[in-house]
Amino acid sequence: MMLLLDEFLTHLKTEKNYSDHTIKNYAVDLNQYVNFLQDNNYYQKHGFNVSYKVIRRYLSELKNSNYSKTTIARKLASIRSFYKFLVRENQIDDNPALHLSTPKQRKNLPFFLYEEEMEELLEAPDEDIFGIRDKAILELLYASGLRVSEISNLSINDICFEEKSIRVWGKGKKERITVFGEKALQAVKKYLKVRDRLNPKSDKLFLNKYGKGLSNRSYRRIVKKYIKKTSLKLRVSPHVLRHSFATHLLERGADLRVVQELLGHVNISTTQIYTHVTKERLKKVYDRAHPRA
């Protein structure tokens, strides 16, 4: 049993190029499912070759234990992927999880900053070495829509200054090219003039005071630090800058497919959530401004 799980997790790492964090989540989800099979004597009788009714009972137990719909959907997706692997490896004939529908979830609109709020945030850093670095980070996050993990992995060689483009390694280690604007370019160039004063011990673009690459947590702390310096008083993560990037592009007429490519979304449906944001904002503006609204 554990051998099959180990083989599946190895498959995710070597063939699917999933991150360690994602693989860890799969392992947690599947071990919980296996414990359910063992506790209820299903595995002893049938191994993994169970009917969809068994999985449905498992999902029902999760619901009764007050797991959220999002968490249940993720756990079902993990089980579904595992059974797909077992079918491929001829361990079972049928994927029972395919007969179950994913729980419907309420879509929360992504939170973003308005353009004037972004301007205030981008002007918050000081002119010392770390302020110059942080200004470049904020400008680049907003100009490119990068995820924290993506900017954390950026090296100097990943940036083409002439074309104002970045080679990005996204989810699943998939490579894409994204672009950025003039203000981000000037902020990064200004930072590079002082970068050597941090005694670089890494080729990562953004360094901490020890000359090593910043961690994901450090980027979150930096954004939080400058939000506190503004009048915004909001809970803002680096991902909010990514939401703001996409929302502002669409508000100014960018094509949805282009935004999808810049964000590195596999499915257009993931990007379409931002069209709901812009429509929601238009409605609020209309209701506030039109005399007969």
MIVEX-121279 format. One line per 8 residues: number of its first residue (from 1); their letters; for each residue x, y, z of C-alpha. Coordinates in Angstrom, 2 decimals, padded with zeros to 5 digits. Example, Ala and Ser with C-alpha at 12.3 -4.5 7.8 and 13.67 -1.06 7.14 Angstrom:
BEGIN
1 = as = 012.30 -004.50 007.80; 013.67 -001.06 007.14
END
This chain:
BEGIN
1 = mmllldef = 000.00 000.00 000.00; 002.60 002.56 001.07; 004.75 001.47 -001.87; 002.00 002.53 -004.28; 001.66 005.87 -002.50; 005.41 006.41 -002.65; 005.45 005.56 -006.36; 002.64 008.03 -006.97
9 = lthlktek = 004.43 010.82 -005.09; 007.61 010.07 -007.03; 005.55 010.28 -010.24; 004.33 013.75 -009.22; 007.89 014.91 -008.62; 009.69 013.40 -011.60; 007.03 013.35 -014.30; 004.66 016.13 -013.29
17 = nysdhtik = 007.34 018.47 -011.88; 005.12 019.39 -008.93; 006.64 021.48 -006.16; 007.61 019.95 -002.81; 004.80 021.92 -001.17; 002.18 020.46 -003.55; 003.53 016.94 -003.12; 003.38 017.33 000.66
25 = nyavdlnq = -000.31 018.30 000.38; -001.00 015.22 -001.76; 000.73 013.03 000.81; -001.34 014.47 003.68; -004.61 014.09 001.75; -003.94 010.53 000.63; -002.68 009.33 003.99; -005.90 010.62 005.53
33 = yvnflqdn = -007.90 008.72 002.91; -005.88 005.53 003.50; -006.53 005.80 007.24; -010.25 005.98 006.50; -010.04 002.83 004.34; -008.16 000.97 007.05; -010.32 002.14 009.93; -013.44 000.94 008.14
41 = nyyqkhgf = -011.90 -002.35 006.97; -012.23 -001.47 003.28; -008.55 -001.78 002.48; -008.23 -005.17 004.17; -011.03 -006.51 001.94; -010.51 -004.71 -001.35; -007.23 -002.82 -001.31; -007.70 000.38 -003.32
49 = nvsykvir = -010.23 -001.32 -005.59; -013.29 000.21 -003.91; -016.52 001.59 -005.36; -017.33 005.28 -005.68; -019.80 004.83 -002.79; -016.87 004.27 -000.42; -015.24 007.52 -001.51; -018.60 009.29 -001.25
57 = rylselkn = -018.89 008.08 002.35; -015.40 009.41 003.03; -016.34 012.82 001.62; -019.49 012.77 003.72; -017.40 012.18 006.85; -015.21 015.14 005.92; -018.30 017.31 005.55; -019.63 016.16 008.91
65 = snysktti = -016.26 017.04 010.42; -016.77 020.62 009.21; -014.15 020.60 006.46; -014.75 023.45 004.00; -015.97 022.79 000.46; -012.63 024.01 -000.85; -010.70 021.52 001.28; -013.04 018.64 000.38
73 = arklasir = -012.68 019.51 -003.32; -008.90 019.45 -002.98; -008.92 016.10 -001.21; -011.20 014.62 -003.88; -008.85 015.94 -006.58; -005.92 014.22 -004.83; -007.83 010.93 -004.68; -008.90 011.28 -008.30
81 = sfykflvr = -005.29 011.81 -009.42; -004.08 008.87 -007.36; -006.66 006.52 -008.88; -005.79 007.79 -012.36; -002.21 006.76 -011.63; -003.34 003.32 -010.36; -005.33 002.74 -013.57; -002.30 003.74 -015.64
89 = enqiddnp = -000.15 001.30 -013.69; -002.75 -001.48 -014.18; -003.32 -001.78 -010.44; -007.08 -001.30 -010.86; -009.43 -001.27 -013.87; -011.55 001.79 -013.13; -011.18 005.16 -011.44; -014.10 005.26 -008.95
97 = alhlstpk = -013.48 008.92 -008.12; -014.53 009.93 -011.64; -018.14 009.06 -010.74; -018.23 011.78 -008.09; -018.81 015.48 -008.74; -016.68 018.14 -007.12; -018.53 020.13 -004.42; -019.79 023.44 -005.79
105 = qrknlpff = -017.93 026.34 -004.30; -018.81 029.98 -003.88; -016.36 032.03 -005.90; -014.78 034.79 -003.88; -013.75 037.75 -005.99; -010.02 038.45 -005.67; -009.13 041.48 -003.56; -007.13 044.18 -005.34
113 = lyeeemee = -005.86 047.71 -004.81; -007.20 050.66 -006.78; -004.69 052.51 -008.93; -004.33 055.41 -006.50; -003.79 052.91 -003.64; -001.07 051.18 -005.66; 000.60 054.56 -006.26; 000.65 055.24 -002.53
121 = lleapded = 002.17 051.84 -001.81; 004.83 052.20 -004.51; 005.91 055.57 -003.09; 006.27 054.26 000.49; 009.90 052.93 000.47; 012.75 055.19 001.63; 015.90 056.01 -000.34; 018.34 053.87 001.67
129 = ifgirdka = 019.70 050.61 000.20; 016.84 048.45 001.47; 014.26 051.02 000.47; 015.72 051.03 -003.06; 015.57 047.22 -003.11; 012.02 047.14 -001.79; 010.85 049.76 -004.26; 012.19 047.56 -007.08
137 = ilellyas = 010.39 044.53 -005.62; 007.04 046.33 -005.36; 007.35 047.84 -008.83; 008.27 044.49 -010.37; 005.49 042.57 -008.60; 002.89 045.07 -009.79; 004.36 045.44 -013.29; 004.63 041.72 -014.03
145 = glrvseis = 002.02 039.93 -011.92; 004.59 037.44 -010.63; 003.78 035.01 -007.85; 005.93 035.16 -004.71; 007.55 031.83 -005.57; 008.39 033.17 -009.03; 010.02 036.42 -007.95; 011.83 034.50 -005.19
153 = nlsindic = 013.45 032.26 -007.82; 014.45 035.10 -010.16; 018.12 035.45 -010.97; 019.73 038.44 -012.68; 020.14 036.38 -015.85; 016.38 035.82 -016.06; 015.79 039.49 -016.91; 016.25 040.94 -020.40
161 = feeksirv = 016.57 044.69 -019.83; 016.55 045.58 -023.53; 013.18 043.87 -024.13; 011.83 044.49 -020.62; 010.97 040.81 -020.29; 011.47 038.11 -017.68; 011.94 034.38 -018.00; 009.76 032.90 -015.29
169 = wgkgkker = 009.58 029.40 -013.85; 005.95 029.02 -012.82; 003.87 026.25 -011.30; 005.01 022.77 -012.27; 008.37 024.31 -013.30; 006.77 025.51 -016.52; 008.72 028.25 -018.26; 007.05 031.37 -019.61
177 = itvfgeka = 008.05 034.86 -020.67; 006.35 037.85 -019.12; 007.00 041.58 -019.52; 007.24 044.67 -017.34; 007.15 048.44 -017.79; 009.51 051.40 -017.77; 009.01 052.38 -014.12; 009.82 048.86 -012.94
185 = lqavkkyl = 012.84 048.82 -015.25; 014.22 052.04 -013.77; 013.57 050.82 -010.21; 015.40 047.53 -010.84; 018.34 049.30 -012.53; 018.62 051.65 -009.57; 018.68 048.67 -007.21; 021.35 046.88 -009.25
193 = kvrdrlnp = 023.66 049.89 -008.78; 023.64 049.27 -005.01; 023.21 045.47 -005.00; 026.95 044.80 -004.65; 026.91 046.60 -001.30; 024.95 043.58 000.03; 028.01 041.34 -000.66; 026.16 038.90 -002.98
201 = ksdklfln = 026.53 035.21 -002.19; 023.79 034.27 -004.63; 022.81 035.03 -008.21; 019.22 035.65 -007.05; 018.04 039.09 -008.10; 016.83 040.30 -004.71; 019.09 039.75 -001.70; 018.77 040.05 002.06
209 = kygkglsn = 021.27 041.80 004.33; 023.42 038.66 004.33; 023.75 038.65 000.54; 021.48 035.64 000.10; 018.22 035.37 -001.83; 015.08 036.57 -000.08; 012.66 033.89 001.11; 008.96 033.81 000.26
217 = rsyrrivk = 008.23 034.93 003.81; 010.55 037.91 003.41; 008.57 039.15 000.40; 005.37 038.97 002.42; 006.99 040.90 005.27; 008.18 043.59 002.86; 004.69 044.16 001.42; 003.18 044.19 004.92
225 = kyikktsl = 005.83 046.69 006.09; 004.96 049.26 003.45; 001.22 048.79 003.74; 001.65 049.83 007.39; 003.47 052.98 006.23; 000.54 054.03 004.05; -002.94 055.19 004.96; -004.45 052.03 003.46
233 = klrvsphv = -004.69 049.95 006.67; -005.51 046.84 004.67; -004.44 043.21 004.88; -002.37 042.97 001.72; -000.16 040.11 000.55; 002.11 040.02 -002.51; -000.66 038.07 -004.25; -002.90 041.15 -004.00
241 = lrhsfath = -000.40 042.95 -006.23; -000.85 040.14 -008.74; -004.63 040.58 -008.52; -004.19 044.33 -008.99; -001.95 043.79 -012.03; -004.58 041.64 -013.76; -007.54 043.82 -012.79; -005.94 047.07 -013.95
249 = llergadl = -004.91 045.53 -017.29; -008.47 044.38 -018.00; -009.94 047.69 -016.86; -007.76 049.44 -019.43; -008.84 047.14 -022.25; -006.28 044.32 -022.28; -007.34 041.10 -024.00; -008.25 038.28 -021.59
257 = rvvqellg = -006.02 035.79 -023.42; -003.03 038.10 -023.10; -003.62 038.48 -019.36; -003.95 034.70 -019.08; -000.54 034.25 -020.74; 001.11 036.93 -018.61; -000.22 035.35 -015.41; 000.76 031.84 -016.48
265 = hvnisttq = -002.75 030.44 -016.04; -003.30 027.06 -017.71; -007.07 027.56 -018.04; -008.81 030.72 -019.23; -011.51 030.10 -016.60; -008.97 030.96 -013.88; -008.34 034.34 -015.50; -012.02 035.04 -016.07
273 = iythvtke = -012.55 035.71 -012.37; -010.95 039.12 -012.99; -013.68 040.03 -015.48; -016.15 039.61 -012.62; -014.06 042.03 -010.57; -014.12 044.70 -013.27; -017.87 044.26 -013.84; -018.48 044.50 -010.10
281 = rlkkvydr = -016.48 047.71 -009.94; -018.26 049.20 -012.95; -021.60 048.51 -011.30; -020.50 050.20 -008.06; -019.27 053.26 -009.97; -022.54 053.39 -011.92; -024.70 053.06 -008.81; -022.73 055.80 -007.09
289 = ahpra = -022.58 058.20 -010.03; -025.76 057.89 -012.08; -028.61 060.13 -010.88; -031.24 057.50 -011.68; -029.35 054.43 -010.50
END
